Amino acid sequence: MQSLREIGCGQSVSVVKVHGEGAVRRRIMDMGITKGTNIFVRKVAPLGDPIEVTVRGYELSLRKADAQMIEVDA
């Protein structure tokens, strides 16, 4: 398995698990990123932060630290 941070532009993945604890994990899940959700990586900034993704029909920007906590499977 790999984290969302390791996924390149133009790839679609499915969420396996959201790691982390407390408020940070809850915030990620409140954005619609839950187990089984499909995520399409639209853009990655030149230095890798932030990552722009499409989740449940809307665009979302994630920090590298948050993307690292999202375990995905291609």
Secondary structure by P-SEA (a helix, b strand, c coil): ccccccccccbbbbbcccccccaaaaaaaaacccccbbbbbccccccccbbbbbcccbbbbbcaaaaaaccccc
